[in-house]
Amino acid sequence: MKKIISTLIIAATFYSGLNAQSDAKTSEEQLYRPNYHFTPQKGWMNDPNGLFYLNGTYHLFFQYTPFQSVPDFGKMHWGHAISKDLIKWEELAPAIAYDEKGAIFSGSAVVDKDNTSGFGDGKNVPLVAIFTYHNMKKEQAGEIDAQSQAIAYSLDNGKTWTKYSNNPVLKNPGIKDFRDPKVFWDAKRKQWVMGLAVQDRQHFYASKNLKDWSFLSEFGKDFGGHDGVWECPDLFPIKVEGTNEEKWVLIVNINPGGPNGGSAAQYFVGDFDGKTFKMDDIFTKQLEKEKVVWLDWGRDNYASVSFDNVPDNKRVIIGWMSNWDYSPNVPTEKWRGSSTIPREVTLKRSKDGYTLKNIPVAQLKNYEGKVVKKEINLGSDKKLISKGEIDLSKAVIDVDFKKMTKGVYTFALKNSLGEQLIFGIDNNKQELFIDRTKSGKTDFKNNFADRISKAPLAKNYQNATLKIVLDKTSIEIFFNNGEKVMTEIFFPNENFSELSLSTDTKGSKVNFNAHQINIK
């Protein structure tokens, strides 16, 4: 009863806070509130947590400080939003609040179909959330065992949650960074497996009931990036494209140490035998060459993890669209933080190794409206979209290049203030690039626009495709059906309204197809 009452109080406080917000920040809303990427109505948001699908609804939980737009790590909640299609989201009251045992840090949630936890009541499938308790008093006292793993359960499709009376279920063994449990059901071995971020490596644990956990193995000491702390891991099986072969992918987020500075996500490909994750031989050679294999080369896709129980065994991930280098300083005050577009991932194998491709979920197409189509012979500067043709603050653009030569293919998003976001393909240097140095507000943190972000390509291309997903303050670029991805945010003083494409070469052609996204 106490739990239900406290949940109702939190909900009432939350919604009264929303209603109490004045319209003083209308310009901020108009300029920066995303049109279709999830962001909370107010407060601070970072990592996605507890992702699952059940009974026609996708659930997104997230790290959340509801009462202020900068993080309060001692009072972290799990926020909550739901969607029928991963595109249009409805924000609910915060789901799990901090208590005397600690703040509610990142974790996961599972659909316990067989009631292995014993939390079921015979009528409803129990949902079990697994999260990190962070004891701020211990941290401030200099104690290293401030983080432990705990669980909560729901019998009403995630609306309300009851914390397990015997938390924590996995105590801290004396390690400072010991967090972000990602749990999945290992059907072959009939066990739950927990991946845990431990300093700069990965630990695995097993359980039959989500309450009693035993250590399995460790991975990562000598592999991948180690310039920061490992966080928010995810291990899952996936078929290799065009085959029946199954591989396992381990996503590990790292902060700092990203390819263009700050936060980022790396991944590994291998096999899991129920106890140990071992890298694939092909991937091992790939890693020797590349050193780190990145999920997204832009600066603003962090904490990407996947949903549990998605229909048709699809693997869908979503990330936090920001970077710890500057996230508390971005120029919004009512709220801070948004999510990437949800992405379906597939695994491709080639002579060069493995690629975890990720592209926007197919449901985004259902919102495509007004279209602009053009076929252009490229020259010095071609205007693709003029002001008023299409709303570039909510658009998806598909570009198909033919007969490319060595040269630079440069897109520019522009507004009437002279601000511009520049991006494209450098076929000389064999790289993608995003340049936000002149994109509007950049001086809120000295490292926000201190470089041009780059992503290396395997070769120079004669033919290539780009899918460009635009919202008010974000760009997500998917090269060649998601083989290389870049995600970045920006803050213009007026929405971008024009798009041009220029090149220093001749003879190339481009088919251009831009759709406005219609969502309310």
Secondary structure, DSSP 8 states (H G I E B T S, - for coil): -HHHHHHHHHHHHHHHHHHH--STTHHHHHHHS-SSS---SSEEEEEEEEEEEETTEEEEEEEEETT-SS--TTS-EEEEEEESSSSSEEEEEEEE--BTTBEEEEEEEEE-TT-TTS---SSS--EEEEEEEE-HHHHHTT-S--EEEEEEEESSTTSS-EE-TT--SB---S-SSEEEEEEEEETTTTEEEEEEEETTEEEEEEESSSSS-EEEEEE-TTSS--SSEEEEEEEEEEEBTTSS-EEEEEEEEEES--TTSS-EEEEEEEEE-SS-EEE-HHHHHHHHHHSS-BS--SSS-EEEEE-BS-GGG--EEEEESS-TTTGGGSS-SSEE--B---EEEEEEEETTEEEEEEEE-GGGGGGEEEEEEEEEE--S-EEEE-TTTS-TTEEEEEEEEES--SSEEEEEEE-TTS-EEEEEEETTTTEEEEE-TTSS--TTSTTTTSS-EEEE-SS--SSEEEEEEEETTEEEEEETTTTEEEEEE---SS---EEEEEESSSS-EEEEEEEEE---
